Amino acid sequence: MKRNLLLFLAVLVGIIFIVNSTKRILTFRDTSKSVEDAQKQLDRLREENKALKDELEYKKTDEFAEEEIRNKLGLAREGETIVVLPKEDSDDQQEINNRVSQKNWQKWWELFFGG
């Protein structure tokens, strides 16, 4: 009887030990996964930060300022010639212009009867 009781207690302690160990292992695995995800996010943010710093450094240069001035204000360096080509009206643009000038009832007629 005493031996059965000791065996039962040993099995019970073993089961408790196994359950607790399993819980700790699962918790450790989840924590490890969280740390890996955080590390990946940190690496991504560091790369983004470096790219933003590089962009900021470029935007502080005279080259960037000159490029922006030339593009936005249409200015040129001394001795350069600016050539502006007129835009050609494409067939699609002409069709859009025709539709805009049509009356509403004509648009409906085209929609239903394919005018």
N, C-alpha and C positions, 0 to 999 in steps of 0.2 A: 504494500500500500504506500509506504513511504517512498519507495523507488518510483512508483507511478506518478506520485505527486511531484517529485523532483524532475522526472522526465517531462511532465506537463509544464512545469515552470520553465524549464530549459527551452522547450519548444516555443512557449509564449514569449520569452525574452528574445529568442531568435527571430520570431515574426516581427516583434516590435522593432528590433534592430534593423531588420531588412526594410520595413516600411519607412523608418526614419532615414535610412541611408538612401533609399530611392527618392524620397522627397528632397533631400539635400542635393543629390545628383541632378535632379530635374531643375531645381532652383539655380544651381551652378550653371547648367547649360543655358537656361533662359538669361541669366546675368551675362554670361559670356557672349551670347547673341546680341544683347543690348549694347555691350561694349564694342563689339565689332561694327554694329550699325552706327554707333556714335563716332567711331574712328573713321568710317567711310564718309560720314557727313562732314566731319572736321577736315578731312583731306580735300573734299569737294569745295568747302568754304575757303580753305587756304588757297586753292587754285583760283577760285573766283576773285578772292581778295588780291592776289598777285596780278591777275588780268586787269582789275580795276586800277591798281596802282600804276601799271604800265600805261594804261589809257590816260590816266591823269598826268603822268610825266610827259606823254606825247602832247597832250592838250596844253601843257605849259610852254611848249616850244614855239619859237617864232615861225617855224615851218607850218604848224597847224594854224596859227593865227593868219598867216598869209593865205593859206588855202581857203579858209573860211571867208576871208574878205573877198578873195577872187570869185568864189562860187556864189556867195550870197549877194554881193553888190555888183557883180559883173565887171569887175575891174581887171586890168591887165598890167603886166610889167611894162616898163618903158621899152619901146621897140617891138612889142608884140602887137599882133592884129587880131581882133576878135571877129569871128565870122558867125553870123546868126542865120541859120537856114530856116525858111518859112515852113510851117507844118502843112502838109498836104491833106486835104479833106479826103478821107477814105470813103469807100462805098458805105461802110457801116455808119459812119458819122452822118453822111447825107441821109441815110434811111432814118436815123434817129431824128434828125432835123425835120424830115417830112412828117413823121408821126407826131412830133410836137405841134406842128402847124395844123394838123388835121383837127376837125371838129370831133366832139365826143361821139356823136351818133355815127360818124364814119368809122371810128375805131371799133365800135360795137359791131357794125356791119361786117368789117373785115374779120373780126373774131369769129362770128357765127357763120358767115357765108363765104369767107375766104376771098375777099375782094381784091 
